[in-house]
Amino acid sequence: MTEDAAALQDRIESWLSVQMPMIDSHGGTSAVREVDPEAGLVVIELGGACSGCGISQTTEQTLDEELTTQFDAIQEVSVQYVGDDAGGWSVEQPETYMGIDRTEGGRGGTGKSRPMSDFF
């Protein structure tokens, strides 16, 4: 018995909100735009800060790996991006999230550390 598209879409939407909270917390948006259980396809739309984010490819890979693993009906994940008027981070977003400076991409610095002298 195949799951109908509406039920599968609801399950994937719920999964996104629970398993991928960093999308929303970083100013991005996510939505399931299309589900075709017969073809095994789901189309995920990412917007907001996602459309210019340096780690969006990692998010794409994670979505592909996790959705094809978690949902038997899904064999292919397509990710589409939509822009927003803000051009990235919303002005309401905090400058840091959990102590990580958003302008540094979560690296916590400018990438110019000297491990042998900085840490020993």
C-alpha positions in Angstrom: 0.0 0.0 0.0 1.5 3.3 -1.0 1.2 6.4 1.1 -0.7 9.2 -0.5 1.2 12.4 -1.4 -0.6 14.6 1.1 0.1 12.3 4.1 3.8 12.0 3.0 4.1 15.7 2.6 2.8 16.2 6.1 5.2 13.7 7.5 8.2 15.3 5.7 7.1 18.8 6.9 7.0 17.5 10.5 10.4 15.9 10.0 11.9 19.1 8.7 10.7 21.1 11.7 12.0 18.6 14.2 15.2 17.4 12.6 16.4 20.6 10.9 15.7 23.4 13.4 19.0 25.2 12.4 17.4 26.2 9.1 14.8 28.4 10.9 17.2 29.5 13.7 19.7 30.8 11.1 17.0 32.9 9.3 16.2 30.4 6.6 12.9 28.9 5.6 12.0 25.4 4.4 8.9 24.0 2.7 7.9 20.9 0.9 6.8 22.1 -2.6 6.1 18.7 -4.3 5.9 15.1 -3.3 5.5 12.3 -5.8 5.5 8.9 -4.0 5.2 7.0 -7.3 8.3 8.6 -8.7 10.0 8.7 -5.3 10.6 12.4 -5.6 10.4 15.3 -3.0 11.1 18.9 -3.8 12.2 21.0 -0.9 12.3 24.8 -1.2 14.9 26.7 0.9 14.7 30.4 1.3 15.5 33.3 3.5 19.2 33.2 4.6 19.6 29.8 2.9 19.7 31.4 -0.5 23.2 32.8 -0.1 24.5 30.7 2.7 28.0 29.2 2.4 26.9 25.9 3.9 23.8 25.4 1.8 25.4 22.6 -0.1 25.9 20.7 3.2 22.3 21.3 4.1 21.3 19.9 0.6 23.5 16.8 1.2 22.0 16.3 4.7 18.5 16.6 3.4 19.2 14.1 0.6 20.8 11.5 2.8 18.3 11.8 5.7 15.1 12.0 3.6 16.0 9.0 1.4 17.0 7.0 4.6 14.0 8.0 6.8 11.2 7.7 4.1 11.0 4.5 2.1 8.9 6.3 -0.6 11.6 8.8 -1.3 14.5 8.0 -3.6 15.3 11.5 -4.9 15.5 14.8 -3.2 15.5 18.1 -5.2 16.4 21.3 -3.4 15.3 24.7 -4.9 16.3 28.1 -3.6 14.2 31.2 -3.5 15.5 34.6 -2.7 14.1 37.1 -0.2 14.1 40.9 -0.1 16.5 41.0 2.9 19.3 39.3 1.0 20.2 36.9 3.7 20.0 37.4 7.5 16.9 39.1 8.7 17.5 42.3 10.7 15.7 40.7 13.6 18.2 37.8 13.7 20.7 38.0 16.6 24.3 38.6 15.7 25.3 35.4 17.4 23.5 32.1 17.9 24.6 30.0 20.9 27.8 32.1 21.0 28.7 31.5 17.4 29.2 34.7 15.4 27.0 34.4 12.3 29.4 36.5 10.2 32.2 34.0 10.7 30.2 31.0 9.5 30.4 29.3 12.9 34.2 29.0 12.9 34.6 31.4 15.8 37.4 33.3 14.2 38.9 34.4 10.9 40.7 31.1 10.3 44.1 32.5 11.1 45.0 30.4 14.2 48.5 29.1 14.9 47.8 25.8 16.7 51.3 25.3 18.0 51.6 28.7 19.6 48.0 29.5 20.3 47.1 26.4 22.3 50.4 25.2 23.9 
